């Protein structure tokens, strides 16, 4: 093997994760409760972007742990709470949501992330909208 190829391979393995484009990204969550008069549009941040993955064509030869693919997920997050306007007194008008502070490429943690790829559901309001800037 040529020295250039070996150095390129070592560089790619060492810095591949740092070159990934996984970072906090602005996102709007639309929240509404059936009993409340308004829909709340909340500006927050989520983890989004590209993480380096590896080809799993050799899955019969590799251990199961070697087959897991990295996803863009939370490294550090905090929760904030918003007040949904127009709720009757007997309804709890609060909604808590995650805010991504920093992100990383890693295994998906089902404790706080949806790790299943599904069809994108519409994120919209069916009631008059109020904007919440946190």
GUFI-208705 format. One line per 3 residues: number of its first residue (from 1); their letters; for each residue z, y, x of C-alpha. Coordinates in steps of 0.05 Angstrom, whole numbers, padded with zeros to 5 digits. Layout:
REM GUFI-208705
NUM> A> Z,Y,X; ...
END
This chain:
REM GUFI-208705
1> XXX> 00000,00000,00000; -00015,00069,00024; 00043,00116,00039
4> XXX> 00016,00167,-00012; 00019,00115,-00067; 00090,00094,-00049
7> XXX> 00113,00167,-00047; 00079,00182,-00114; 00112,00121,-00145
10> XXX> 00181,00141,-00119; 00171,00213,-00142; 00150,00190,-00211
13> XXX> 00209,00143,-00218; 00259,00195,-00193; 00235,00256,-00231
16> XXX> 00199,00225,-00291; 00256,00238,-00339; 00264,00310,-00316
19> XXX> 00190,00322,-00330; 00196,00301,-00402; 00192,00355,-00455
22> XXX> 00255,00339,-00495; 00292,00402,-00515; 00327,00437,-00573
25> XXX> 00275,00462,-00622; 00281,00509,-00681; 00281,00475,-00749
28> XXX> 00293,00496,-00821; 00334,00450,-00866; 00328,00461,-00942
31> XXX> 00392,00442,-00978; 00405,00442,-01053; 00453,00411,-01102
34> XXX> 00433,00395,-01173; 00491,00435,-01201; 00480,00497,-01159
37> XXX> 00433,00554,-01176; 00400,00563,-01107; 00368,00525,-01051
40> XXX> 00393,00543,-00981; 00344,00548,-00923; 00384,00538,-00859
43> XXX> 00357,00556,-00790; 00384,00506,-00739; 00361,00469,-00677
46> XXX> 00344,00395,-00670; 00324,00353,-00611; 00249,00344,-00608
49> XXX> 00197,00328,-00556; 00166,00277,-00511; 00204,00226,-00469
52> XXX> 00173,00181,-00416; 00164,00110,-00442; 00141,00047,-00410
55> XXX> 00089,-00003,-00431; 00122,-00065,-00461; 00061,-00112,-00454
58> XXX> 00103,-00158,-00411; 00156,-00167,-00464; 00158,-00243,-00456
61> XXX> 00176,-00234,-00383; 00228,-00178,-00390; 00299,-00177,-00415
64> XXX> 00309,-00148,-00485; 00348,-00089,-00456; 00288,-00071,-00413
67> XXX> 00244,-00064,-00475; 00282,-00007,-00509; 00244,00059,-00509
70> XXX> 00276,00126,-00496; 00275,00178,-00551; 00291,00252,-00551
73> XXX> 00363,00254,-00576; 00426,00296,-00574; 00463,00305,-00509
76> XXX> 00510,00357,-00537; 00516,00381,-00609; 00563,00417,-00655
79> XXX> 00569,00420,-00730; 00566,00483,-00772; 00581,00491,-00845
82> XXX> 00542,00534,-00895; 00561,00557,-00964; 00509,00541,-01018
85> XXX> 00507,00601,-01066; 00509,00596,-01141; 00553,00534,-01149
88> XXX> 00601,00527,-01207; 00676,00527,-01190; 00683,00451,-01198
91> XXX> 00629,00436,-01146; 00643,00436,-01071; 00592,00487,-01046
94> XXX> 00594,00470,-00971; 00542,00434,-00929; 00554,00413,-00857
97> XXX> 00496,00402,-00810; 00485,00387,-00736; 00462,00439,-00685
100> XXX> 00431,00414,-00621; 00461,00449,-00560; 00426,00405,-00509
103> XXX> 00381,00344,-00511; 00365,00284,-00468; 00319,00225,-00466
106> XXX> 00359,00162,-00481; 00371,00106,-00530; 00376,00127,-00603
109> XXX> 00447,00127,-00629; 00450,00107,-00702; 00518,00139,-00710
112> XXX> 00486,00208,-00715; 00410,00199,-00714; 00358,00168,-00758
115> XXX> 00324,00120,-00710; 00272,00093,-00758; 00203,00124,-00761
118> XXX> 00186,00136,-00834; 00136,00178,-00871; 00154,00251,-00867
121> XXX> 00187,00272,-00931; 00175,00341,-00957; 00228,00391,-00935
124> XXX> 00224,00443,-00990; 00264,00476,-01045; 00256,00465,-01120
127> XXX> 00302,00523,-01137; 00302,00597,-01117; 00314,00602,-01042
130> XXX> 00367,00637,-01001; 00362,00642,-00926; 00422,00625,-00881
133> XX> 00418,00648,-00809; 00472,00616,-00767
END
